[in-house]
Amino acid sequence: MIRKLRTLMGRPATLTATGAQQALAEGALLLDVRERNEWQTGHAPQAMHLAHSQLEEHLAELPVDRLIVAVCRSGRRSAMAADLLNRRGYRVANLTGGMTAWAAAGLPVIIDRNKPGHAT
């Protein structure tokens, strides 16, 4: 799956929630770009948190050798983050529908210490 992702006219690829889950199983990084208060209400267990508002100043923390799947609540901010990362040379895809789609697909949403959370 990861090798099959293609950009369209220079835009990052998009993935559904189940496509993102498959990419994660193949080694991709799930990057949650929501603000801290949103992250604290619930996130994917394997996600890394880096708010969109802080993304540019923390680019060096992101792997250049893995696909990054950007996610937010609905897919809008993560699409902007994916565009930014794509322009900076990262391999990136946007999770269409964000955490809302992730939760609707029945994928796990947790808060700290693996307690059940909800997507906001």
Biopython code that builds the backbone (N, CA, C, O; Angstrom):
import numpy as np
from Bio.PDB.StructureBuilder import StructureBuilder

atoms = [
    (1, "MET", "N", (0.821, -1.192, 0.000)),
    (1, "MET", "CA", (0.000, 0.000, 0.000)),
    (1, "MET", "C", (0.862, 1.252, 0.000)),
    (1, "MET", "O", (0.630, 2.164, -0.794)),
    (2, "ILE", "N", (1.861, 1.306, 0.888)),
    (2, "ILE", "CA", (2.672, 2.517, 0.999)),
    (2, "ILE", "C", (3.342, 2.850, -0.318)),
    (2, "ILE", "O", (3.386, 4.018, -0.704)),
    (3, "ARG", "N", (3.854, 1.875, -1.006)),
    (3, "ARG", "CA", (4.539, 2.137, -2.268)),
    (3, "ARG", "C", (3.586, 2.587, -3.370)),
    (3, "ARG", "O", (4.010, 3.218, -4.338)),
    (4, "LYS", "N", (2.307, 2.268, -3.229)),
    (4, "LYS", "CA", (1.338, 2.587, -4.265)),
    (4, "LYS", "C", (0.804, 4.014, -4.168)),
    (4, "LYS", "O", (0.156, 4.489, -5.101)),
    (5, "LEU", "N", (1.064, 4.710, -3.054)),
    (5, "LEU", "CA", (0.545, 6.064, -2.900)),
    (5, "LEU", "C", (1.186, 6.999, -3.910)),
    (5, "LEU", "O", (2.401, 6.980, -4.111)),
    (6, "ARG", "N", (0.370, 7.802, -4.531)),
    (6, "ARG", "CA", (0.870, 8.753, -5.514)),
    (6, "ARG", "C", (0.257, 10.112, -5.240)),
    (6, "ARG", "O", (-0.875, 10.228, -4.768)),
    (7, "THR", "N", (1.021, 11.115, -5.543)),
    (7, "THR", "CA", (0.476, 12.454, -5.432)),
    (7, "THR", "C", (-0.222, 12.787, -6.746)),
    (7, "THR", "O", (0.130, 12.253, -7.798)),
    (8, "LEU", "N", (-1.189, 13.650, -6.680)),
    (8, "LEU", "CA", (-1.920, 14.072, -7.859)),
    (8, "LEU", "C", (-1.631, 15.547, -8.074)),
    (8, "LEU", "O", (-1.999, 16.388, -7.254)),
    (9, "MET", "N", (-0.977, 15.852, -9.171)),
    (9, "MET", "CA", (-0.637, 17.234, -9.499)),
    (9, "MET", "C", (0.097, 17.907, -8.333)),
    (9, "MET", "O", (-0.185, 19.058, -8.001)),
    (10, "GLY", "N", (1.027, 17.192, -7.723)),
    (10, "GLY", "CA", (1.825, 17.752, -6.647)),
    (10, "GLY", "C", (1.160, 17.792, -5.293)),
    (10, "GLY", "O", (1.756, 18.263, -4.325)),
    (11, "ARG", "N", (-0.056, 17.309, -5.206)),
    (11, "ARG", "CA", (-0.787, 17.296, -3.934)),
    (11, "ARG", "C", (-0.530, 15.974, -3.216)),
    (11, "ARG", "O", (-0.324, 14.946, -3.861)),
    (12, "PRO", "N", (-0.541, 15.997, -1.870)),
    (12, "PRO", "CA", (-0.357, 14.740, -1.136)),
    (12, "PRO", "C", (-1.484, 13.752, -1.402)),
    (12, "PRO", "O", (-2.604, 14.132, -1.745)),
    (13, "ALA", "N", (-1.163, 12.495, -1.236)),
    (13, "ALA", "CA", (-2.154, 11.436, -1.370)),
    (13, "ALA", "C", (-3.161, 11.538, -0.230)),
    (13, "ALA", "O", (-2.907, 12.200, 0.777)),
    (14, "THR", "N", (-4.290, 10.886, -0.393)),
    (14, "THR", "CA", (-5.288, 10.796, 0.676)),
    (14, "THR", "C", (-5.536, 9.328, 0.975)),
    (14, "THR", "O", (-5.409, 8.468, 0.104)),
    (15, "LEU", "N", (-5.893, 9.061, 2.221)),
    (15, "LEU", "CA", (-6.216, 7.711, 2.656)),
    (15, "LEU", "C", (-7.513, 7.725, 3.445)),
    (15, "LEU", "O", (-7.814, 8.695, 4.140)),
    (16, "THR", "N", (-8.266, 6.666, 3.341)),
    (16, "THR", "CA", (-9.409, 6.462, 4.221)),
    (16, "THR", "C", (-8.874, 6.009, 5.571)),
    (16, "THR", "O", (-7.675, 5.767, 5.711)),
    (17, "ALA", "N", (-9.741, 5.891, 6.557)),
    (17, "ALA", "CA", (-9.312, 5.423, 7.870)),
    (17, "ALA", "C", (-8.747, 4.004, 7.787)),
    (17, "ALA", "O", (-7.713, 3.716, 8.390)),
    (18, "THR", "N", (-9.405, 3.130, 7.057)),
    (18, "THR", "CA", (-8.894, 1.763, 6.952)),
    (18, "THR", "C", (-7.609, 1.710, 6.125)),
    (18, "THR", "O", (-6.727, 0.895, 6.395)),
    (19, "GLY", "N", (-7.507, 2.567, 5.134)),
    (19, "GLY", "CA", (-6.263, 2.668, 4.368)),
    (19, "GLY", "C", (-5.124, 3.181, 5.236)),
    (19, "GLY", "O", (-3.989, 2.720, 5.121)),
    (20, "ALA", "N", (-5.436, 4.145, 6.109)),
    (20, "ALA", "CA", (-4.425, 4.661, 7.038)),
    (20, "ALA", "C", (-3.996, 3.575, 8.003)),
    (20, "ALA", "O", (-2.808, 3.442, 8.298)),
    (21, "GLN", "N", (-4.942, 2.802, 8.498)),
    (21, "GLN", "CA", (-4.611, 1.714, 9.417)),
    (21, "GLN", "C", (-3.683, 0.712, 8.731)),
    (21, "GLN", "O", (-2.732, 0.228, 9.346)),
    (22, "GLN", "N", (-3.947, 0.401, 7.482)),
    (22, "GLN", "CA", (-3.083, -0.523, 6.737)),
    (22, "GLN", "C", (-1.695, 0.086, 6.557)),
    (22, "GLN", "O", (-0.693, -0.613, 6.709)),
    (23, "ALA", "N", (-1.622, 1.369, 6.237)),
    (23, "ALA", "CA", (-0.323, 2.035, 6.081)),
    (23, "ALA", "C", (0.461, 2.001, 7.388)),
    (23, "ALA", "O", (1.678, 1.815, 7.377)),
    (24, "LEU", "N", (-0.229, 2.182, 8.517)),
    (24, "LEU", "CA", (0.435, 2.118, 9.822)),
    (24, "LEU", "C", (1.001, 0.721, 10.065)),
    (24, "LEU", "O", (2.107, 0.579, 10.587)),
    (25, "ALA", "N", (0.256, -0.293, 9.694)),
    (25, "ALA", "CA", (0.724, -1.664, 9.859)),
    (25, "ALA", "C", (1.967, -1.929, 9.010)),
    (25, "ALA", "O", (2.759, -2.819, 9.319)),
    (26, "GLU", "N", (2.128, -1.155, 7.945)),
    (26, "GLU", "CA", (3.278, -1.295, 7.057)),
    (26, "GLU", "C", (4.417, -0.352, 7.435)),
    (26, "GLU", "O", (5.412, -0.269, 6.715)),
    (27, "GLY", "N", (4.283, 0.357, 8.552)),
    (27, "GLY", "CA", (5.386, 1.189, 9.029)),
    (27, "GLY", "C", (5.204, 2.682, 8.949)),
    (27, "GLY", "O", (6.125, 3.418, 9.302)),
    (28, "ALA", "N", (4.058, 3.168, 8.502)),
    (28, "ALA", "CA", (3.831, 4.615, 8.436)),
    (28, "ALA", "C", (3.691, 5.201, 9.841)),
    (28, "ALA", "O", (3.421, 4.482, 10.803)),
    (29, "LEU", "N", (3.876, 6.503, 9.942)),
    (29, "LEU", "CA", (3.688, 7.242, 11.188)),
    (29, "LEU", "C", (2.376, 8.009, 11.097)),
    (29, "LEU", "O", (2.137, 8.714, 10.117)),
    (30, "LEU", "N", (1.530, 7.879, 12.102)),
    (30, "LEU", "CA", (0.299, 8.658, 12.178)),
    (30, "LEU", "C", (0.604, 9.925, 12.971)),
    (30, "LEU", "O", (0.958, 9.854, 14.148)),
    (31, "LEU", "N", (0.466, 11.080, 12.327)),
    (31, "LEU", "CA", (0.772, 12.363, 12.935)),
    (31, "LEU", "C", (-0.525, 13.129, 13.182)),
    (31, "LEU", "O", (-1.177, 13.581, 12.240)),
    (32, "ASP", "N", (-0.891, 13.271, 14.449)),
    (32, "ASP", "CA", (-2.111, 13.980, 14.844)),
    (32, "ASP", "C", (-1.763, 15.457, 15.015)),
    (32, "ASP", "O", (-0.963, 15.816, 15.880)),
    (33, "VAL", "N", (-2.364, 16.308, 14.190)),
    (33, "VAL", "CA", (-2.026, 17.736, 14.183)),
    (33, "VAL", "C", (-3.070, 18.601, 14.888)),
    (33, "VAL", "O", (-3.070, 19.823, 14.736)),
    (34, "ARG", "N", (-3.957, 17.974, 15.657)),
    (34, "ARG", "CA", (-4.945, 18.750, 16.404)),
    (34, "ARG", "C", (-4.284, 19.468, 17.581)),
    (34, "ARG", "O", (-3.156, 19.147, 17.954)),
    (35, "GLU", "N", (-4.970, 20.413, 18.146)),
    (35, "GLU", "CA", (-4.461, 21.122, 19.319)),
    (35, "GLU", "C", (-4.488, 20.190, 20.530)),
    (35, "GLU", "O", (-5.201, 19.187, 20.531)),
    (36, "ARG", "N", (-3.719, 20.522, 21.544)),
    (36, "ARG", "CA", (-3.549, 19.656, 22.718)),
    (36, "ARG", "C", (-4.882, 19.288, 23.380)),
    (36, "ARG", "O", (-5.079, 18.132, 23.756)),
    (37, "ASN", "N", (-5.792, 20.244, 23.527)),
    (37, "ASN", "CA", (-7.070, 19.938, 24.170)),
    (37, "ASN", "C", (-7.880, 18.918, 23.367)),
    (37, "ASN", "O", (-8.602, 18.111, 23.952)),
    (38, "GLU", "N", (-7.772, 18.943, 22.052)),
    (38, "GLU", "CA", (-8.457, 17.952, 21.215)),
    (38, "GLU", "C", (-7.798, 16.576, 21.374)),
    (38, "GLU", "O", (-8.484, 15.561, 21.500)),
    (39, "TRP", "N", (-6.482, 16.557, 21.367)),
    (39, "TRP", "CA", (-5.707, 15.321, 21.537)),
    (39, "TRP", "C", (-6.082, 14.644, 22.853)),
    (39, "TRP", "O", (-6.225, 13.423, 22.909)),
    (40, "GLN", "N", (-6.237, 15.430, 23.897)),
    (40, "GLN", "CA", (-6.495, 14.881, 25.224)),
    (40, "GLN", "C", (-7.870, 14.222, 25.345)),
    (40, "GLN", "O", (-8.074, 13.390, 26.229)),
    (41, "THR", "N", (-8.809, 14.578, 24.478)),
    (41, "THR", "CA", (-10.126, 13.948, 24.546)),
    (41, "THR", "C", (-10.140, 12.572, 23.886)),
    (41, "THR", "O", (-11.022, 11.758, 24.158)),
    (42, "GLY", "N", (-9.174, 12.317, 23.031)),
    (42, "GLY", "CA", (-9.079, 11.020, 22.389)),
    (42, "GLY", "C", (-8.237, 11.063, 21.132)),
    (42, "GLY", "O", (-8.318, 12.008, 20.347)),
    (43, "HIS", "N", (-7.424, 10.028, 20.947)),
    (43, "HIS", "CA", (-6.542, 9.935, 19.787)),
    (43, "HIS", "C", (-6.300, 8.461, 19.457)),
    (43, "HIS", "O", (-6.609, 7.573, 20.253)),
    (44, "ALA", "N", (-5.755, 8.226, 18.295)),
    (44, "ALA", "CA", (-5.396, 6.860, 17.907)),
    (44, "ALA", "C", (-4.225, 6.406, 18.786)),
    (44, "ALA", "O", (-3.321, 7.194, 19.061)),
    (45, "PRO", "N", (-4.234, 5.157, 19.225)),
    (45, "PRO", "CA", (-3.201, 4.687, 20.152)),
    (45, "PRO", "C", (-1.772, 4.886, 19.664)),
    (45, "PRO", "O", (-0.889, 5.184, 20.468)),
    (46, "GLN", "N", (-1.524, 4.729, 18.373)),
    (46, "GLN", "CA", (-0.165, 4.787, 17.864)),
    (46, "GLN", "C", (0.237, 6.166, 17.338)),
    (46, "GLN", "O", (1.322, 6.316, 16.776)),
    (47, "ALA", "N", (-0.610, 7.159, 17.510)),
    (47, "ALA", "CA", (-0.354, 8.483, 16.938)),
    (47, "ALA", "C", (0.715, 9.263, 17.701)),
    (47, "ALA", "O", (0.880, 9.120, 18.913)),
    (48, "MET", "N", (1.425, 10.085, 16.950)),
    (48, "MET", "CA", (2.339, 11.082, 17.501)),
    (48, "MET", "C", (1.601, 12.414, 17.460)),
    (48, "MET", "O", (0.957, 12.733, 16.461)),
    (49, "HIS", "N", (1.688, 13.187, 18.524)),
    (49, "HIS", "CA", (0.999, 14.475, 18.564)),
    (49, "HIS", "C", (1.968, 15.615, 18.278)),
    (49, "HIS", "O", (3.020, 15.726, 18.907)),
    (50, "LEU", "N", (1.603, 16.449, 17.329)),
    (50, "LEU", "CA", (2.337, 17.677, 17.023)),
    (50, "LEU", "C", (1.325, 18.635, 16.409)),
    (50, "LEU", "O", (0.962, 18.504, 15.240)),
    (51, "ALA", "N", (0.877, 19.592, 17.204)),
    (51, "ALA", "CA", (-0.171, 20.511, 16.754)),
    (51, "ALA", "C", (0.237, 21.232, 15.468)),
    (51, "ALA", "O", (1.398, 21.600, 15.291)),
    (52, "HIS", "N", (-0.725, 21.424, 14.586)),
    (52, "HIS", "CA", (-0.479, 22.122, 13.325)),
    (52, "HIS", "C", (0.165, 23.480, 13.564)),
    (52, "HIS", "O", (1.025, 23.910, 12.795)),
    (53, "SER", "N", (-0.248, 24.151, 14.626)),
    (53, "SER", "CA", (0.294, 25.481, 14.926)),
    (53, "SER", "C", (1.781, 25.445, 15.287)),
    (53, "SER", "O", (2.438, 26.486, 15.278)),
    (54, "GLN", "N", (2.318, 24.273, 15.602)),
    (54, "GLN", "CA", (3.729, 24.133, 15.972)),
    (54, "GLN", "C", (4.526, 23.312, 14.963)),
    (54, "GLN", "O", (5.708, 23.042, 15.173)),
    (55, "LEU", "N", (3.887, 22.924, 13.885)),
    (55, "LEU", "CA", (4.491, 21.988, 12.950)),
    (55, "LEU", "C", (5.811, 22.491, 12.359)),
    (55, "LEU", "O", (6.813, 21.777, 12.382)),
    (56, "GLU", "N", (5.812, 23.700, 11.838)),
    (56, "GLU", "CA", (7.020, 24.198, 11.163)),
    (56, "GLU", "C", (8.229, 24.240, 12.076)),
    (56, "GLU", "O", (9.342, 23.955, 11.635)),
    (57, "GLU", "N", (8.038, 24.586, 13.328)),
    (57, "GLU", "CA", (9.182, 24.683, 14.224)),
    (57, "GLU", "C", (9.670, 23.324, 14.727)),
    (57, "GLU", "O", (10.711, 23.250, 15.380)),
    (58, "HIS", "N", (8.935, 22.249, 14.435)),
    (58, "HIS", "CA", (9.324, 20.917, 14.897)),
    (58, "HIS", "C", (9.517, 19.918, 13.752)),
    (58, "HIS", "O", (9.477, 18.709, 13.980)),
    (59, "LEU", "N", (9.722, 20.400, 12.541)),
    (59, "LEU", "CA", (9.873, 19.503, 11.391)),
    (59, "LEU", "C", (11.013, 18.501, 11.575)),
    (59, "LEU", "O", (10.918, 17.363, 11.115)),
    (60, "ALA", "N", (12.075, 18.912, 12.235)),
    (60, "ALA", "CA", (13.239, 18.032, 12.412)),
    (60, "ALA", "C", (12.907, 16.792, 13.246)),
    (60, "ALA", "O", (13.658, 15.817, 13.215)),
    (61, "GLU", "N", (11.803, 16.811, 13.986)),
    (61, "GLU", "CA", (11.406, 15.665, 14.804)),
    (61, "GLU", "C", (10.708, 14.575, 13.990)),
    (61, "GLU", "O", (10.466, 13.476, 14.489)),
    (62, "LEU", "N", (10.391, 14.886, 12.750)),
    (62, "LEU", "CA", (9.647, 13.936, 11.917)),
    (62, "LEU", "C", (10.590, 13.095, 11.071)),
    (62, "LEU", "O", (11.613, 13.589, 10.597)),
    (63, "PRO", "N", (10.250, 11.828, 10.881)),
    (63, "PRO", "CA", (11.116, 10.953, 10.086)),
    (63, "PRO", "C", (11.031, 11.285, 8.594)),
    (63, "PRO", "O", (9.956, 11.567, 8.066)),
    (64, "VAL", "N", (12.159, 11.245, 7.945)),
    (64, "VAL", "CA", (12.177, 11.489, 6.505)),
    (64, "VAL", "C", (12.121, 10.183, 5.716)),
    (64, "VAL", "O", (11.948, 10.196, 4.498)),
    (65, "ASP", "N", (12.268, 9.057, 6.414)),
    (65, "ASP", "CA", (12.336, 7.769, 5.749)),
    (65, "ASP", "C", (11.062, 6.935, 5.887)),
    (65, "ASP", "O", (11.052, 5.760, 5.522)),
    (66, "ARG", "N", (9.994, 7.529, 6.408)),
    (66, "ARG", "CA", (8.718, 6.824, 6.573)),
    (66, "ARG", "C", (7.594, 7.669, 6.002)),
    (66, "ARG", "O", (7.683, 8.896, 5.959)),
    (67, "LEU", "N", (6.545, 7.007, 5.567)),
    (67, "LEU", "CA", (5.337, 7.717, 5.184)),
    (67, "LEU", "C", (4.724, 8.316, 6.438)),
    (67, "LEU", "O", (4.649, 7.654, 7.473)),
    (68, "ILE", "N", (4.289, 9.555, 6.350)),
    (68, "ILE", "CA", (3.580, 10.223, 7.440)),
    (68, "ILE", "C", (2.131, 10.364, 7.020)),
    (68, "ILE", "O", (1.839, 10.886, 5.944)),
    (69, "VAL", "N", (1.218, 9.899, 7.866)),
    (69, "VAL", "CA", (-0.213, 10.052, 7.625)),
    (69, "VAL", "C", (-0.707, 11.124, 8.583)),
    (69, "VAL", "O", (-0.719, 10.915, 9.796)),
    (70, "ALA", "N", (-1.112, 12.266, 8.051)),
    (70, "ALA", "CA", (-1.573, 13.385, 8.868)),
    (70, "ALA", "C", (-3.062, 13.224, 9.167)),
    (70, "ALA", "O", (-3.846, 12.826, 8.305)),
    (71, "VAL", "N", (-3.438, 13.546, 10.422)),
    (71, "VAL", "CA", (-4.835, 13.434, 10.839)),
    (71, "VAL", "C", (-5.181, 14.606, 11.751)),
    (71, "VAL", "O", (-4.346, 15.064, 12.532)),
    (72, "CYS", "N", (-6.405, 15.080, 11.646)),
    (72, "CYS", "CA", (-6.960, 16.084, 12.563)),
    (72, "CYS", "C", (-8.374, 15.618, 12.907)),
    (72, "CYS", "O", (-8.635, 14.415, 12.890)),
    (73, "ARG", "N", (-9.274, 16.515, 13.212)),
    (73, "ARG", "CA", (-10.646, 16.112, 13.538)),
    (73, "ARG", "C", (-11.417, 15.732, 12.280)),
    (73, "ARG", "O", (-12.054, 14.680, 12.231)),
    (74, "SER", "N", (-11.359, 16.594, 11.257)),
    (74, "SER", "CA", (-12.190, 16.375, 10.076)),
    (74, "SER", "C", (-11.406, 16.161, 8.785)),
    (74, "SER", "O", (-11.976, 15.731, 7.782)),
    (75, "GLY", "N", (-10.126, 16.451, 8.798)),
    (75, "GLY", "CA", (-9.311, 16.314, 7.595)),
    (75, "GLY", "C", (-8.857, 17.628, 7.005)),
    (75, "GLY", "O", (-8.031, 17.629, 6.092)),
    (76, "ARG", "N", (-9.363, 18.747, 7.488)),
    (76, "ARG", "CA", (-9.005, 20.057, 6.919)),
    (76, "ARG", "C", (-7.606, 20.507, 7.345)),
    (76, "ARG", "O", (-6.765, 20.806, 6.497)),
    (77, "ARG", "N", (-7.359, 20.555, 8.644)),
    (77, "ARG", "CA", (-6.025, 20.972, 9.114)),
    (77, "ARG", "C", (-4.959, 19.977, 8.697)),
    (77, "ARG", "O", (-3.844, 20.361, 8.343)),
    (78, "SER", "N", (-5.303, 18.694, 8.739)),
    (78, "SER", "CA", (-4.313, 17.694, 8.336)),
    (78, "SER", "C", (-4.000, 17.809, 6.843)),
    (78, "SER", "O", (-2.880, 17.508, 6.431)),
    (79, "ALA", "N", (-4.957, 18.234, 6.033)),
    (79, "ALA", "CA", (-4.678, 18.468, 4.614)),
    (79, "ALA", "C", (-3.681, 19.615, 4.466)),
    (79, "ALA", "O", (-2.782, 19.547, 3.628)),
    (80, "MET", "N", (-3.830, 20.663, 5.270)),
    (80, "MET", "CA", (-2.876, 21.769, 5.231)),
    (80, "MET", "C", (-1.500, 21.303, 5.711)),
    (80, "MET", "O", (-0.477, 21.674, 5.135)),
    (81, "ALA", "N", (-1.481, 20.490, 6.766)),
    (81, "ALA", "CA", (-0.213, 19.952, 7.270)),
    (81, "ALA", "C", (0.434, 19.062, 6.216)),
    (81, "ALA", "O", (1.645, 19.131, 6.003)),
    (82, "ALA", "N", (-0.360, 18.230, 5.560)),
    (82, "ALA", "CA", (0.170, 17.347, 4.515)),
    (82, "ALA", "C", (0.749, 18.159, 3.367)),
    (82, "ALA", "O", (1.795, 17.800, 2.826)),
    (83, "ASP", "N", (0.085, 19.250, 2.987)),
    (83, "ASP", "CA", (0.609, 20.125, 1.932)),
    (83, "ASP", "C", (1.968, 20.693, 2.339)),
    (83, "ASP", "O", (2.912, 20.691, 1.549)),
    (84, "LEU", "N", (2.057, 21.175, 3.565)),
    (84, "LEU", "CA", (3.313, 21.733, 4.066)),
    (84, "LEU", "C", (4.423, 20.684, 4.040)),
    (84, "LEU", "O", (5.517, 20.939, 3.537)),
    (85, "LEU", "N", (4.131, 19.502, 4.588)),
    (85, "LEU", "CA", (5.131, 18.439, 4.631)),
    (85, "LEU", "C", (5.533, 17.994, 3.226)),
    (85, "LEU", "O", (6.706, 17.725, 2.966)),
    (86, "ASN", "N", (4.576, 17.920, 2.342)),
    (86, "ASN", "CA", (4.849, 17.544, 0.962)),
    (86, "ASN", "C", (5.807, 18.551, 0.310)),
    (86, "ASN", "O", (6.755, 18.158, -0.369)),
    (87, "ARG", "N", (5.558, 19.831, 0.519)),
    (87, "ARG", "CA", (6.431, 20.873, -0.031)),
    (87, "ARG", "C", (7.839, 20.800, 0.547)),
    (87, "ARG", "O", (8.801, 21.209, -0.104)),
    (88, "ARG", "N", (7.963, 20.282, 1.765)),
    (88, "ARG", "CA", (9.270, 20.165, 2.417)),
    (88, "ARG", "C", (9.962, 18.843, 2.111)),
    (88, "ARG", "O", (11.033, 18.562, 2.650)),
    (89, "GLY", "N", (9.358, 18.031, 1.249)),
    (89, "GLY", "CA", (10.006, 16.811, 0.796)),
    (89, "GLY", "C", (9.666, 15.546, 1.564)),
    (89, "GLY", "O", (10.264, 14.500, 1.312)),
    (90, "TYR", "N", (8.722, 15.613, 2.492)),
    (90, "TYR", "CA", (8.316, 14.424, 3.234)),
    (90, "TYR", "C", (7.346, 13.600, 2.400)),
    (90, "TYR", "O", (6.603, 14.145, 1.584)),
    (91, "ARG", "N", (7.352, 12.292, 2.605)),
    (91, "ARG", "CA", (6.338, 11.417, 2.018)),
    (91, "ARG", "C", (5.139, 11.480, 2.950)),
    (91, "ARG", "O", (5.237, 11.101, 4.117)),
    (92, "VAL", "N", (4.015, 11.954, 2.446)),
    (92, "VAL", "CA", (2.881, 12.227, 3.330)),
    (92, "VAL", "C", (1.564, 11.937, 2.641)),
    (92, "VAL", "O", (1.436, 12.051, 1.422)),
    (93, "ALA", "N", (0.585, 11.558, 3.455)),
    (93, "ALA", "CA", (-0.792, 11.372, 2.997)),
    (93, "ALA", "C", (-1.709, 11.988, 4.046)),
    (93, "ALA", "O", (-1.348, 12.071, 5.220)),
    (94, "ASN", "N", (-2.871, 12.410, 3.632)),
    (94, "ASN", "CA", (-3.870, 12.968, 4.534)),
    (94, "ASN", "C", (-4.969, 11.941, 4.789)),
    (94, "ASN", "O", (-5.456, 11.297, 3.859)),
    (95, "LEU", "N", (-5.355, 11.793, 6.061)),
    (95, "LEU", "CA", (-6.444, 10.890, 6.413)),
    (95, "LEU", "C", (-7.759, 11.638, 6.180)),
    (95, "LEU", "O", (-8.128, 12.514, 6.961)),
    (96, "THR", "N", (-8.450, 11.290, 5.116)),
    (96, "THR", "CA", (-9.709, 11.930, 4.751)),
    (96, "THR", "C", (-10.761, 11.696, 5.833)),
    (96, "THR", "O", (-11.011, 10.556, 6.226)),
    (97, "GLY", "N", (-11.368, 12.765, 6.306)),
    (97, "GLY", "CA", (-12.404, 12.649, 7.324)),
    (97, "GLY", "C", (-11.865, 12.664, 8.743)),
    (97, "GLY", "O", (-12.632, 12.709, 9.704)),
    (98, "GLY", "N", (-10.540, 12.627, 8.876)),
    (98, "GLY", "CA", (-9.891, 12.778, 10.172)),
    (98, "GLY", "C", (-10.291, 11.746, 11.221)),
    (98, "GLY", "O", (-10.690, 10.625, 10.908)),
    (99, "MET", "N", (-10.167, 12.169, 12.485)),
    (99, "MET", "CA", (-10.502, 11.286, 13.601)),
    (99, "MET", "C", (-11.983, 10.937, 13.615)),
    (99, "MET", "O", (-12.368, 9.900, 14.156)),
    (100, "THR", "N", (-12.805, 11.776, 13.036)),
    (100, "THR", "CA", (-14.228, 11.465, 12.927)),
    (100, "THR", "C", (-14.408, 10.197, 12.089)),
    (100, "THR", "O", (-15.170, 9.305, 12.462)),
    (101, "ALA", "N", (-13.701, 10.122, 10.951)),
    (101, "ALA", "CA", (-13.771, 8.937, 10.097)),
    (101, "ALA", "C", (-13.093, 7.742, 10.763)),
    (101, "ALA", "O", (-13.554, 6.607, 10.637)),
    (102, "TRP", "N", (-12.003, 8.003, 11.469)),
    (102, "TRP", "CA", (-11.282, 6.930, 12.178)),
    (102, "TRP", "C", (-12.231, 6.242, 13.177)),
    (102, "TRP", "O", (-12.352, 5.017, 13.192)),
    (103, "ALA", "N", (-12.891, 7.048, 14.000)),
    (103, "ALA", "CA", (-13.810, 6.498, 15.008)),
    (103, "ALA", "C", (-15.015, 5.827, 14.341)),
    (103, "ALA", "O", (-15.462, 4.772, 14.791)),
    (104, "ALA", "N", (-15.541, 6.431, 13.273)),
    (104, "ALA", "CA", (-16.693, 5.859, 12.576)),
    (104, "ALA", "C", (-16.363, 4.502, 11.958)),
    (104, "ALA", "O", (-17.248, 3.664, 11.782)),
    (105, "ALA", "N", (-15.083, 4.286, 11.628)),
    (105, "ALA", "CA", (-14.657, 2.997, 11.064)),
    (105, "ALA", "C", (-14.459, 1.948, 12.159)),
    (105, "ALA", "O", (-14.084, 0.810, 11.874)),
    (106, "GLY", "N", (-14.712, 2.334, 13.407)),
    (106, "GLY", "CA", (-14.581, 1.393, 14.515)),
    (106, "GLY", "C", (-13.147, 1.203, 14.994)),
    (106, "GLY", "O", (-12.847, 0.251, 15.715)),
    (107, "LEU", "N", (-12.263, 2.113, 14.592)),
    (107, "LEU", "CA", (-10.864, 2.009, 15.016)),
    (107, "LEU", "C", (-10.715, 2.628, 16.401)),
    (107, "LEU", "O", (-11.488, 3.513, 16.767)),
    (108, "PRO", "N", (-9.734, 2.174, 17.173)),
    (108, "PRO", "CA", (-9.639, 2.598, 18.579)),
    (108, "PRO", "C", (-9.287, 4.067, 18.766)),
    (108, "PRO", "O", (-8.470, 4.639, 18.044)),
    (109, "VAL", "N", (-9.932, 4.649, 19.760)),
    (109, "VAL", "CA", (-9.667, 6.020, 20.192)),
    (109, "VAL", "C", (-9.450, 5.948, 21.696)),
    (109, "VAL", "O", (-10.297, 5.439, 22.430)),
    (110, "ILE", "N", (-8.311, 6.459, 22.151)),
    (110, "ILE", "CA", (-7.972, 6.376, 23.572)),
    (110, "ILE", "C", (-7.597, 7.745, 24.128)),
    (110, "ILE", "O", (-7.337, 8.689, 23.381)),
    (111, "ILE", "N", (-7.574, 7.830, 25.450)),
    (111, "ILE", "CA", (-6.945, 8.954, 26.122)),
    (111, "ILE", "C", (-5.731, 8.381, 26.835)),
    (111, "ILE", "O", (-5.484, 7.178, 26.756)),
    (112, "ASP", "N", (-4.982, 9.201, 27.518)),
    (112, "ASP", "CA", (-3.775, 8.724, 28.194)),
    (112, "ASP", "C", (-4.075, 7.471, 29.022)),
    (112, "ASP", "O", (-5.171, 7.297, 29.554)),
    (113, "ARG", "N", (-3.078, 6.622, 29.108)),
    (113, "ARG", "CA", (-3.146, 5.356, 29.840)),
    (113, "ARG", "C", (-4.122, 4.368, 29.230)),
    (113, "ARG", "O", (-4.637, 3.485, 29.915)),
    (114, "ASN", "N", (-4.373, 4.523, 27.938)),
    (114, "ASN", "CA", (-5.197, 3.583, 27.163)),
    (114, "ASN", "C", (-6.643, 3.474, 27.607)),
    (114, "ASN", "O", (-7.284, 2.452, 27.363)),
    (115, "LYS", "N", (-7.169, 4.497, 28.250)),
    (115, "LYS", "CA", (-8.588, 4.516, 28.557)),
    (115, "LYS", "C", (-9.347, 4.932, 27.302)),
    (115, "LYS", "O", (-8.827, 5.708, 26.501)),
    (116, "PRO", "N", (-10.578, 4.428, 27.115)),
    (116, "PRO", "CA", (-11.346, 4.823, 25.946)),
    (116, "PRO", "C", (-11.563, 6.333, 25.892)),
    (116, "PRO", "O", (-11.823, 6.969, 26.913)),
    (117, "GLY", "N", (-11.456, 6.890, 24.708)),
    (117, "GLY", "CA", (-11.696, 8.310, 24.508)),
    (117, "GLY", "C", (-12.708, 8.495, 23.389)),
    (117, "GLY", "O", (-13.353, 7.535, 22.967)),
    (118, "HIS", "N", (-12.849, 9.708, 22.913)),
    (118, "HIS", "CA", (-13.720, 9.960, 21.775)),
    (118, "HIS", "C", (-13.060, 10.976, 20.861)),
    (118, "HIS", "O", (-12.238, 11.783, 21.296)),
    (119, "ALA", "N", (-13.425, 10.926, 19.608)),
    (119, "ALA", "CA", (-12.823, 11.789, 18.586)),
    (119, "ALA", "C", (-13.520, 13.139, 18.558)),
    (119, "ALA", "O", (-14.732, 13.222, 18.363)),
    (120, "THR", "N", (-12.736, 14.200, 18.755)),
    (120, "THR", "CA", (-13.265, 15.565, 18.609)),
    (120, "THR", "C", (-12.324, 16.399, 17.803)),
    (120, "THR", "O", (-12.589, 17.578, 17.568)),
]
sb = StructureBuilder()
sb.init_structure("model")
sb.init_model(0)
sb.init_chain("A")
sb.init_seg("    ")
for serial, (resi, resn, name, xyz) in enumerate(atoms, 1):
    if name == "N":
        sb.init_residue(resn, " ", resi, " ")
    sb.init_atom(name, np.array(xyz, "f"), 0.0, 1.0, " ", f" {name:<3s}", serial, name[0])
structure = sb.get_structure()
